């Protein structure tokens, strides 16, 4: 096989192996099978048998059995373990046994909903069921929406559409809510933090509307592996769940290679390594030349586009044509085209942001390259799990070409390569690869009772159905954890603010229109800038779109906007009208914005003074010499003994102001600074809450006395003066960060927000 040939060539390459810090091989694992659940409808059993499927993976059988018993279920098994079948079979069983029953599927993205729609439709067709599954989202034509509401027994949508387009219009959806039997929530791990807290309240509103119409649906949730799937599921739906976890996973797995690669050092004095982007491009080209279908994950949109351009330049023209980019900002039709090309094999390589981290079917990828650590163990494993996906999907893939064509699930090898960047966390991971290989994934946390979030959804709920006095989104008013319900006082606050009014023991929406239209579940909101380029006839054609928050990073006037590796210069940005006009150009440079960010404390709500500074004990087997210096013989931290080193903690309301002030022009590949430009865009302001830590002068003095405080002088070694002078000359005696010229005969200090080593690129 091609993948095995490439792996062998890598092993025999001294230049490559000298930078490999760990090569982990996980042997293939056979499937653990179980018979069809006894209660599964015979029509589904016969449909599966007709495709050669007479058994399920062990975890699939357990999940289906639990769902058929009427329990809420959460399936949290590894990537590509066949979770889709865990909810499709119980849903179709329910609709076969209940002629009026309907189901609602929630996916975090429209792309994932459309991907799963194809698979669900295929299974329903095989089972000779007429359930008319349909996607209902912002891309659904208005002419089709009424028919979908009336005839589709399975609706696939996303939380945003449920929040803004379905719940506020629930009388039109009365037939769905009255007959709703099952709600499926896929990619549950995405619903964490602020977004997850919003979604939990949307689910509260959903259940409230269902109760109004006399329905109490069952929930089936699916998730990537996280540390607390049961806790998260129960917080989202506020009901007990049955967990089908990783230890129950019965899916097969092909041989897997996981490689940790640290780029070579190019400047030993400063410890600078070769760019992870360049290293990843060369490694990806090596796989693609051997016709190994490859995905490369970048950590930012600009880096992804630069990597795609560099990768195309390194490959023959015919091969380069089969490479694509994939990120937010591409048109939905472009993304669907790329996904289909990956599934069909026409696209041999894709460079993507984490937009392809979710479980969209993207074919038989054999290699995954991560350009730097993505920020969490869960994300890293999801991205690594995108390689070798199809060979492990087993009975989840029901197409005849898969089952009748002799595909043996669990066969074939795959490889995932983490190419470390220069960031401290990347360097820690390549120095301690076991941390990533063996560490438990992170917990997913939400707080649906946050007053700001809950108050907004109470207003939405009141607009949908008047709230009774004492009613909350999750049932009647009742003490929780010994305290009052968090909604008890918020309703009165909303009345005082004029958003609700009280009459006859009920709370009514007092504003105009729908409050849901004013509330975004995601930080980016729905406000977007359309990107237009002139076509061959000189007519404007839309090539993409960008959320307004990202415009100062990528789409300011004068910027080189990269789209699928093609360079466009931004000629005009109509900020008010929401349109950017771009023109294709052939240039060997790109642009990076200069961003000014300021955090202002508006109100300090809490201040803890003179808190003793504690140094955490090192874990067993992980003794750190730096931490040891702080310990006395009795194990107490030195600062606690001295009683003099302290810090302050603060918490309160803050305002974050961000503004693009200019941009740098950099040569592609070499990153040589070529010049500067100005940007004239309004400030973006976010009022939020924050916490801060103040290291007191007393603490600094104690650190200096102990010899643990670095000098206040900028001194990077014996060659510092000469290196500094050379960098200043190269940059035209301007700050490379903001473009300001040196004034008054005083040399610039290194820009305070950027480490010095970044100036040597």
Secondary structure as UniProt FT lines:
FT   HELIX           2..11
FT   HELIX           14..17
FT   TURN            18..19
FT   STRAND          20..26
FT   STRAND          33..35
FT   TURN            38..39
FT   HELIX           42..50
FT   TURN            51..52
FT   STRAND          55..57
FT   HELIX           58..68
FT   TURN            69..70
FT   STRAND          73..75
FT   TURN            79..80
FT   HELIX           83..97
FT   TURN            99..100
FT   STRAND          102..106
FT   HELIX           110..126
FT   TURN            127..128
FT   STRAND          134..135
FT   TURN            138..139
FT   HELIX           142..151
FT   STRAND          154..157
FT   HELIX           159..161
FT   HELIX           162..166
FT   HELIX           167..173
FT   HELIX           174..178
FT   STRAND          180..185
FT   HELIX           188..190
FT   HELIX           193..212
FT   TURN            213..214
FT   STRAND          218..222
FT   TURN            227..228
FT   HELIX           229..237
FT   STRAND          242..244
FT   HELIX           246..248
FT   STRAND          255..262
FT   STRAND          265..267
FT   TURN            268..271
FT   STRAND          272..273
FT   HELIX           276..289
FT   TURN            290..291
FT   STRAND          294..297
FT   HELIX           301..313
FT   HELIX           317..320
FT   TURN            321..322
FT   STRAND          323..326
FT   TURN            328..329
FT   HELIX           332..344
FT   STRAND          349..352
FT   HELIX           354..356
FT   STRAND          367..371
FT   HELIX           377..384
FT   TURN            385..388
FT   HELIX           390..392
FT   HELIX           394..396
FT   HELIX           400..403
FT   TURN            404..406
FT   TURN            409..410
FT   STRAND          413..420
FT   HELIX           424..431
FT   HELIX           433..438
FT   TURN            448..449
FT   HELIX           451..464
FT   STRAND          467..468
FT   TURN            469..470
FT   STRAND          471..472
FT   TURN            473..474
FT   STRAND          475..476
FT   TURN            481..482
FT   TURN            486..489
FT   HELIX           490..496
FT   TURN            497..498
FT   STRAND          500..503
FT   TURN            504..505
FT   STRAND          506..509
FT   HELIX           515..518
FT   TURN            523..524
FT   STRAND          528..534
FT   TURN            536..537
FT   STRAND          540..547
FT   HELIX           548..554
FT   TURN            557..558
FT   STRAND          560..563
FT   TURN            564..565
FT   STRAND          566..574
FT   TURN            575..578
FT   STRAND          579..584
FT   STRAND          589..612
FT   TURN            620..621
FT   HELIX           625..628
FT   TURN            629..630
FT   TURN            633..634
FT   HELIX           638..642
FT   STRAND          646..667
FT   TURN            668..670
FT   STRAND          673..678
FT   STRAND          684..695
FT   HELIX           697..705
FT   TURN            706..707
FT   TURN            718..719
FT   HELIX           720..730
FT   TURN            731..733
FT   TURN            736..738
FT   TURN            744..745
FT   TURN            752..753
FT   HELIX           756..760
//
